Amino acid sequence: MIEQVYKQIEITGSSRKGVQDAIEHAISRASKTIHQIRWFQVTDTRGYIEEAKIAYWQVTLKIGFSVDDPGA
């Protein structure tokens, strides 16, 4: 295995459809500006309620990505 260095950040995705859709939306959006995303970890799940029903989900993730090797 090649030695690698990773960085992690925290992001929050939301969706009216559900938790998985919120996760996928967050990762898809982050991947437009962050390259080499390798893993994610759900750290928090919340729901927003309107008129006694779930209006949307919010999922907070830590995502890890590889740091480029400037010598490569």
Buried (B, 14 or more C-beta within 10 A) or exposed (E): EEEEEEEEEEBEBBBEEBBEBBBBBBBEEBEEEBEEBEEBEEEEEEBEEEEEEEEBBBBBBEBBBBEEEEEE
